[in-house]
Amino acid sequence: MKESRAFCPRCGDTVPERSESDANDESAADPLRPGAEVELCDACYFEDFDFVDAPDRIDVRVCAQCGAVYRGNRWVDVGAEDYTDIAIEEVSEALAVHVDVEDVAWQVEPEQIDPNTIRMHCYFTGVVRGTPVEEQVMVPVRMARQTCTRCGRISGDYYASIVQIRAEDRTPTSEETERAKEIANQIVAEMEATGDRNAFVTEVSEVDDGLNIKISTNKIGKKISNKMVEEFGGTVNDAETLVTEDSDGNEVYRVTFAVRLPPYPPGDVIDLADDDKGPVLVRSARGNLKGVRLTTGERYEASYEEGDSPDARKLGEADDAVDATVVTVEDDNAVQVLDPESYRAKTIARPDYFDPNAETVPVLKSRAGLHILPDETDA
């Protein structure tokens, strides 16, 4: 290496002449005297050189329930499997390597001292001014177990809204209540996936006339209610109740979302008022009621004015159907079957979904008579 005419400002020794690439590299300037036109010799440079800048200790606030870590001014879900993973991540973010070091490589070996303390032994290697350098540091990480805001709210039964699942003139079916639970959990999971730590279901309770779901936010309560109406029909109304004021003096309201499902869910068999075309098997109550005529197999749809609750009386449910033996097919409009109660041959209407080759058919006996129901596999 050629000798330059520059002298080290500290010891007076000549400074070796750098290559042209080093001369144009701003990072080669003396980090101890930024902006200086001269630089220290290697001996003086390494005398004050710090490879790694590491804190004396790292204190980490960790939620003992969910494992979230407090960073900045908020709790963050880090997805760590245990406290060792958290310690490694915290140390990785806290350590700083000198900007002049090239080809940096490092590894860490955790040492568990007690349930809340982990010593992180960190080993570094690199190259500075063409000289290999290495350093070892030990950083103790102290875990302070606390309860995050979310877990504190959950344990305190906090909720901002209530979704009440009810039905008109009936009790919601098990399918409807189970679906409401699924929707609540699904929406909460979707919100959590976006990083929303305020999303959770506080409580689900079955009551005599339906289901109550306590939710952490009004937004989730509204989503659950709208999704139920979208799938099953009906209406939703909301009402606010003032419960308290926050630290800034703003009023805090709790919202109740009252979901009212239609009176006739899919699977009900109804007899429409002022209608002589025969019973209807309900297929859907979304928007307005839709179904199939049991006498003809024709599609039925209630008018816009009737919506999802036309004037009708319930005759039974598809689940009440029993198998009846087919005696003979009389013509295109009639078929003879054995009455499942009296076992007498009876001529009844032949809907277009009837299979003339069938030996038995599902039938429903009600005050309106005996009717063939569609096979569930063809529904």
Secondary structure, 3 states (H helix, E strand, C coil): CCEEEEECCCCCCEEECCCHHHHCCHHHCCCCCCCCCCCCCHHHHHHCCCCEECCCCEEEEEECCCCCEEECCEEECCCCCCHHHHHHHHHHHHCEECCCCEEEEEEEEEEEEECCEEEEEEEEEEEECCEEEEEEEEEEEEEEEECCHHHHHHHCCCCCEEEEEEECCECCCHHHHHHHHHHHHHHHHHHHHCCCCCCCEEEEEEECCEEEEEECCHHHHHHHHHHHHHHHCCEEEEEEEEEEECCCCCEEEEEEEEEEECCCCCCEEEEECCCCCCCEEEEECCCCCEEEECCCCCEEECCCCCCCCCCEEEEEEHHHCEEEEEEEECCCCEEEEECCCCCCEEEEECCCCCCCCCCEEEEEEECCEEEECCCHHHC
